[in-house]
């Protein structure tokens, strides 16, 4: 096995948590290895934190299982979190009028959209996320370029 890029590894982790009852990090490491993803427990621990994973109790399962938590919409995220997410996950940026299009690796758009929504950037009305594309809507008809510039600065592009 070779080193797996962070975005792909985290995408695989999300899928594994959705498809399996994962009760421990060692179990998650085994599942990742079966998928051909090499990682250490420290790396997986950081990935779980980045993804907002929490341990929850579910009926019929002894102990707690990992799940990806829905982030509260009223919780404002720090700009540093957004800076890290944009820098790591956005691979392309385009602008048209009041729209900014961000491309991400497959399965990662929701992470970027959530970080943008929770940071509440000035000039941003909201986001719409697909699988690998985030559409960011500016609050003015001609605000896309200004918003894109702000996103570029934050992502250091």
ZIMO-V335342 format. One line per field, one symbol per residue. phi: phi as a letter, one per 40 degrees, with the letter a starting at -180 (. if undefined). psi: psi as a letter, one per 20 degrees, with the letter a starting at -180 (. if undefined). burial: 1 if it has 16 or more other C-alpha atoms within 10 Angstrom, else 0. Layout:
phi->???
psi->???
burial->???
This chain:
phi->.bccddccdcccddcccccbcbbacdcccccccccgbcaccccccccccdcgcbcbcbdgbcgbbcacccccccccccdcccdcccccbcbabbbagbbbbbbbcdgbdccccccccccfccgbcibbbbcbbbbbbccbdbcccccccccdcccfc
psi->qrppqgggghgggggghhiqnoirghghgggghhjkopqrhgghggghghikqrpqpqpippaqqpqoqpppijopqqhhgggggghhhpiqpqqodjppppqrqpjihhgggggggihmqpjpgaqppbgjppoppqiqhkigggggggggghil.
burial->0000001011111101100011101001101100001110000100110010100000000001111100000000101001111110110010100111111110111111111111111011011010011111111000111111001101100
